[in-house]
Amino acid sequence: MATSTNSAPSMFSKSNYTWMLIGAVVIALGMFLLSGGKSNNPAVFNRDEVYSTTRITIAPIIIFIGLAIEIYAIFKKSPSVKK
């Protein structure tokens, strides 16, 4: 049987995938910071936990930074393949 090799260049290089992984980790960190706030008593509303600076300001900024890293990773030019 003849084996065929795929000679088409890949759309992304290892560098692109590395940046995508970094962006995914940053987004996951932002989501982790956004979550939480469990109360021991569901009848009690703790305003300081729900509306903390971490949840309202820092976590969304980190998520947007992660999205920007993902956009960079997608549009980053991979080195051209020479034949």
C-alpha positions as CSV (number, residue, x, y, z in Angstrom):
1,M,0.0,0.0,0.0
2,A,1.2,3.4,-0.8
3,T,1.3,5.9,2.1
4,S,0.3,9.4,1.4
5,T,1.8,12.3,3.3
6,N,0.0,15.5,3.9
7,S,2.2,18.2,2.4
8,A,-0.2,21.1,3.0
9,P,1.2,23.6,5.5
10,S,-0.5,23.9,8.9
11,M,-2.6,27.0,9.5
12,F,-1.1,27.5,12.9
13,S,2.4,27.0,14.2
14,K,3.6,25.8,17.6
15,S,3.9,29.4,18.7
16,N,0.2,30.1,17.8
17,Y,-0.9,27.1,19.9
18,T,1.3,28.2,22.8
19,W,-0.4,31.7,22.8
20,M,-3.8,30.1,22.5
21,L,-3.1,27.9,25.6
22,I,-1.9,31.0,27.5
23,G,-5.0,32.9,26.5
24,A,-7.2,30.0,27.6
25,V,-5.5,29.8,31.0
26,V,-5.9,33.6,31.5
27,I,-9.6,33.3,30.6
28,A,-10.0,30.4,33.1
29,L,-8.3,32.4,35.8
30,G,-10.7,35.3,35.2
31,M,-13.7,32.9,35.3
32,F,-12.4,31.5,38.6
33,L,-12.1,35.0,40.1
34,L,-15.6,35.7,38.9
35,S,-17.1,32.7,40.6
36,G,-17.7,32.1,44.3
37,G,-19.6,34.0,46.9
38,K,-21.3,31.0,48.5
39,S,-23.1,32.0,51.7
40,N,-23.6,29.6,54.6
41,N,-27.1,30.9,55.1
42,P,-29.1,31.3,51.8
43,A,-31.5,33.7,53.6
44,V,-28.7,36.2,54.2
45,F,-27.5,38.5,51.4
46,N,-23.8,39.5,51.8
47,R,-23.4,42.6,49.7
48,D,-19.6,42.7,50.2
49,E,-19.1,39.2,48.7
50,V,-21.4,39.7,45.7
51,Y,-20.2,43.1,44.8
52,S,-16.5,42.8,45.6
53,T,-13.9,44.6,43.5
54,T,-12.5,41.3,42.4
55,R,-15.7,40.2,40.9
56,I,-17.0,43.4,39.4
57,T,-13.7,44.9,38.1
58,I,-10.7,42.7,38.1
59,A,-12.2,39.4,36.8
60,P,-13.8,40.9,33.7
61,I,-10.6,42.8,32.9
62,I,-8.6,39.6,33.1
63,I,-11.2,37.8,30.9
64,F,-10.9,40.6,28.3
65,I,-7.1,40.3,28.4
66,G,-7.4,36.6,27.8
67,L,-9.7,37.2,24.8
68,A,-7.2,39.7,23.4
69,I,-4.4,37.1,23.8
70,E,-6.6,34.6,21.9
71,I,-7.2,37.1,19.1
72,Y,-3.5,37.8,18.9
73,A,-2.8,34.0,18.7
74,I,-5.2,33.6,15.8
75,F,-4.0,36.5,13.8
76,K,-0.3,36.0,14.5
77,K,1.5,35.0,11.3
78,S,3.2,31.6,11.4
79,P,6.6,31.3,9.8
80,S,6.2,30.4,6.1
81,V,7.0,26.9,5.2
82,K,9.9,26.6,2.7
83,K,9.9,23.8,0.2
